[in-house]
């Protein structure tokens, strides 16, 4: 199975194919001129949109397709993509989109520590290591054997290897592979206080946050039980128990204790 190639056509590519002609070009020129006249646009607008449209048939011919897929317009780095799609649809040359449009800021992995989930070249920690040349010298990591990486001054490892060794254990320093990790809160942490959990505890999580847990806590609070830490502090306080409710709860508990 052959996957379609992902291209990126720019102004220089448009100049290289400026001498090509297509049979549908006259129809598209007429549609673009009519659109500009109806909208009161200048004569520059048809030239701009046709410059984008001319790149689309080049991609279509390279893929061996009969129609121009809307995904092909995403590969042309020119404005007016929506107008070009409308003109191609009016000419009967456009195939509907089958794949979602590409993200404006695609997600990638960090160039230094390879953690997945960043939209820049490097993650925040990777940029901090890379920019601090006085503290982290750039050299080959002795563990993963990758070149041009900032190394820790004491450990002598790159950020990815150092985080992995501290997370997994010292025995992992003898091997060269590293388990892929996510960026952000799920990334391997270089610093973590003793006794600190590896995840953030939500203030409404746990057994006491469910309906049954709330009923048990409410009963214990009305009979004077110690419920410290059994109920999330962020929830609104319950109304104080009345003497009648205290009496009913005491009778109920007494009957439960007397039952065989």
C-alpha positions as CSV (number, residue, x, y, z in Angstrom):
1,X,0.0,0.0,0.0
2,X,1.4,3.4,-1.0
3,X,0.5,6.4,1.1
4,X,0.1,9.8,-0.6
5,X,3.0,12.1,-0.3
6,X,2.7,15.2,1.9
7,X,4.0,18.2,-0.1
8,X,4.5,21.9,0.7
9,X,4.3,24.1,-2.4
10,X,5.5,27.7,-2.0
11,X,6.1,30.7,-4.3
12,X,9.3,29.2,-5.8
13,X,7.4,26.0,-6.8
14,X,4.6,28.1,-8.3
15,X,7.2,29.9,-10.5
16,X,8.7,26.6,-11.7
17,X,5.3,25.4,-13.0
18,X,4.2,28.8,-14.4
19,X,4.6,27.5,-18.0
20,X,2.3,24.6,-17.6
21,X,-1.3,24.7,-19.0
22,X,-4.4,22.6,-18.2
23,X,-7.6,22.2,-20.2
24,X,-9.7,23.5,-17.3
25,X,-7.7,26.7,-17.0
26,X,-10.0,28.8,-19.2
27,X,-13.1,27.8,-17.2
28,X,-11.5,28.6,-13.9
29,X,-10.3,32.0,-15.2
30,X,-13.9,32.8,-16.2
31,X,-15.3,31.8,-12.9
32,X,-12.7,33.8,-11.0
33,X,-13.3,36.9,-13.1
34,X,-17.1,36.6,-12.6
35,X,-16.6,36.1,-8.8
36,X,-14.5,39.3,-8.6
37,X,-16.9,41.3,-10.7
38,X,-19.9,40.3,-8.5
39,X,-18.1,41.0,-5.3
40,X,-16.6,44.3,-6.5
41,X,-13.0,43.1,-6.1
42,X,-10.0,44.4,-8.0
43,X,-8.3,42.6,-10.9
44,X,-5.6,41.4,-8.5
45,X,-7.9,39.0,-6.8
46,X,-8.4,36.6,-9.7
47,X,-4.6,36.4,-10.2
48,X,-4.1,35.6,-6.6
49,X,-6.6,32.8,-6.4
50,X,-5.6,31.4,-9.8
51,X,-2.0,31.2,-8.6
52,X,-3.2,28.9,-5.8
53,X,-5.5,26.9,-8.1
54,X,-2.7,26.3,-10.6
55,X,-0.7,24.4,-8.0
56,X,-3.6,22.0,-7.3
57,X,-3.7,20.4,-10.7
58,X,0.1,19.8,-10.5
59,X,-0.4,17.8,-7.3
60,X,-3.4,16.0,-8.8
61,X,-1.3,14.9,-11.8
62,X,1.5,13.8,-9.6
63,X,-0.9,11.6,-7.6
64,X,-2.5,10.2,-10.7
65,X,-6.0,11.4,-9.7
66,X,-8.8,12.6,-11.9
67,X,-10.2,15.2,-9.4
68,X,-8.5,17.6,-7.0
69,X,-8.9,16.5,-3.4
70,X,-9.5,19.3,-0.9
71,X,-6.5,17.9,1.0
72,X,-4.3,19.0,-1.9
73,X,-5.1,22.6,-1.3
74,X,-3.7,22.3,2.3
75,X,-0.3,21.5,0.8
76,X,-0.2,24.9,-1.0
77,X,1.2,27.7,1.1
78,X,-1.0,30.5,-0.4
79,X,-4.0,32.4,1.0
80,X,-7.6,32.2,-0.4
81,X,-7.9,28.4,0.0
82,X,-11.7,28.7,0.7
83,X,-12.3,30.7,-2.4
84,X,-10.2,28.3,-4.5
85,X,-12.2,25.4,-3.2
86,X,-15.5,27.1,-4.1
87,X,-14.3,27.8,-7.7
88,X,-13.0,24.3,-8.1
89,X,-16.3,22.9,-6.9
90,X,-18.2,25.1,-9.4
91,X,-16.1,23.8,-12.2
92,X,-16.7,20.2,-11.1
93,X,-13.1,19.5,-10.3
94,X,-13.1,19.2,-6.5
95,X,-13.4,16.0,-4.5
96,X,-14.9,16.3,-1.0
97,X,-12.5,16.1,2.0
98,X,-12.0,12.7,3.4
99,X,-9.3,13.5,6.0
100,X,-9.6,16.3,8.7
101,X,-7.6,19.4,8.0
102,X,-4.1,19.6,9.3
103,X,-3.5,21.4,12.6
104,X,-2.2,24.9,12.5
105,X,0.4,24.0,15.1
106,X,1.1,20.3,14.6
107,X,2.0,18.2,17.6
108,X,5.5,16.8,17.6
109,X,8.2,15.4,19.8
110,X,11.0,17.4,21.5
111,X,14.1,17.6,19.4
112,X,16.3,17.0,22.5
113,X,14.4,14.7,25.0
114,X,12.0,13.2,22.4
115,X,8.9,13.7,24.7
116,X,5.7,13.7,22.7
117,X,3.1,16.5,22.9
118,X,4.8,19.8,22.1
119,X,4.0,22.2,19.4
120,X,7.5,23.9,19.3
121,X,10.9,22.5,18.4
122,X,11.7,21.7,22.0
123,X,9.8,21.4,25.3
124,X,10.1,23.9,28.0
125,X,12.8,22.0,29.9
126,X,14.7,21.3,26.7
127,X,14.8,25.0,25.8
128,X,16.0,25.8,29.3
129,X,18.9,23.3,29.0
130,X,19.7,24.3,25.4
131,X,19.9,28.1,26.3
132,X,22.0,27.7,29.4
133,X,25.3,26.9,27.7
134,X,27.3,27.8,30.9
135,X,25.7,25.1,33.0
136,X,25.0,22.4,30.3
137,X,27.7,21.8,27.8
138,X,26.7,20.4,24.4
139,X,28.3,17.1,23.6
140,X,27.5,13.4,22.9
141,X,25.5,11.7,25.6
142,X,27.4,8.6,26.8
143,X,24.2,6.6,27.4
144,X,22.0,7.2,24.3
145,X,25.0,8.1,22.1
146,X,23.3,11.1,20.5
147,X,25.3,14.1,19.5
148,X,24.8,17.8,20.0
149,X,22.8,17.5,23.3
150,X,23.1,19.5,26.5
151,X,24.6,17.3,29.2
152,X,24.1,17.5,33.0
153,X,27.3,18.9,34.7
154,X,27.4,16.2,37.4
155,X,25.7,13.2,35.9
156,X,27.0,13.7,32.3
157,X,23.7,12.6,30.7
158,X,21.3,14.4,28.4
159,X,17.9,15.5,29.8
160,X,16.0,12.5,28.4
161,X,18.4,9.9,29.8
162,X,18.7,11.7,33.2
163,X,14.9,11.8,33.6
164,X,14.5,8.2,32.6
165,X,17.3,6.9,35.0
166,X,15.9,8.9,37.9
167,X,12.4,7.7,37.1
168,X,13.1,4.0,36.6
169,X,16.2,3.4,38.7
170,X,20.0,3.5,38.6
171,X,20.2,0.0,37.0
172,X,18.7,1.6,33.7
173,X,21.9,3.6,33.3
174,X,23.7,0.6,31.9
175,X,21.3,0.3,28.9
176,X,20.9,2.7,26.0
177,X,17.2,2.6,25.3
178,X,14.7,5.0,26.8
179,X,10.9,4.5,27.2
180,X,9.0,7.2,25.2
181,X,7.3,9.7,27.4
182,X,4.7,12.4,27.1
183,X,5.4,16.1,27.7
184,X,3.7,18.3,30.3
185,X,2.3,16.9,33.5
186,X,2.9,13.3,32.4
187,X,6.5,13.7,31.6
188,X,9.3,12.1,33.6
189,X,10.2,14.5,36.4
190,X,13.8,15.4,37.3
191,X,12.8,16.7,40.7
192,X,10.2,15.3,43.0
193,X,10.0,15.6,46.8
194,X,10.0,12.5,49.0
195,X,6.5,11.3,49.5
196,X,5.0,13.3,46.6
197,X,2.6,11.4,44.4
198,X,3.3,11.1,40.7
199,X,-0.1,12.5,39.8
200,X,-2.3,15.4,41.0
201,X,-5.1,14.4,43.4
202,X,-8.4,16.0,42.5
203,X,-10.3,17.5,45.5
204,X,-13.5,15.7,44.6
205,X,-12.0,12.3,43.8
206,X,-12.0,9.2,46.0
207,X,-14.6,7.1,47.7
208,X,-16.1,9.9,49.8
209,X,-17.0,11.9,46.6
210,X,-19.7,9.5,45.5
211,X,-23.4,9.6,46.6
212,X,-22.9,6.7,49.0
213,X,-19.8,8.3,50.5
214,X,-21.7,11.6,51.0
215,X,-24.5,9.8,52.9
216,X,-22.1,8.0,55.2
217,X,-20.2,11.2,56.0
218,X,-23.5,13.0,56.6
219,X,-24.7,10.4,59.1
220,X,-21.4,10.3,60.9
221,X,-21.3,14.1,61.2
222,X,-24.8,14.2,62.7
223,X,-24.0,11.7,65.4
224,X,-20.8,13.4,66.4
225,X,-18.4,11.1,64.7
226,X,-14.9,12.2,63.6
227,X,-14.9,12.8,59.9
228,X,-11.6,14.7,59.6
229,X,-10.2,14.2,56.2
230,X,-13.2,12.0,55.1
231,X,-14.9,14.7,53.1
232,X,-13.4,17.1,50.6
233,X,-12.9,20.5,52.1
234,X,-14.0,22.3,48.9
235,X,-17.6,21.0,49.2
236,X,-20.1,23.3,50.9
237,X,-20.7,22.6,54.6
238,X,-23.9,20.7,55.6
239,X,-26.6,22.4,57.7
240,X,-26.2,21.8,61.5
241,X,-28.2,18.8,62.9
242,X,-31.3,19.6,64.8
243,X,-32.1,18.0,68.2
244,X,-34.9,15.9,66.6
245,X,-32.5,14.5,63.9
246,X,-29.9,13.8,66.6
247,X,-32.5,11.9,68.6
248,X,-33.6,9.9,65.6
249,X,-30.0,9.0,64.7
250,X,-29.2,7.9,68.2
251,X,-32.3,5.7,68.4
252,X,-31.4,4.2,65.0
253,X,-27.8,3.4,66.1
254,X,-28.9,2.0,69.4
255,X,-31.3,-0.3,67.6
256,X,-28.5,-1.5,65.3
257,X,-26.2,-2.3,68.2
258,X,-28.9,-4.2,70.0
259,X,-29.8,-6.3,66.9
260,X,-28.2,-9.8,66.9
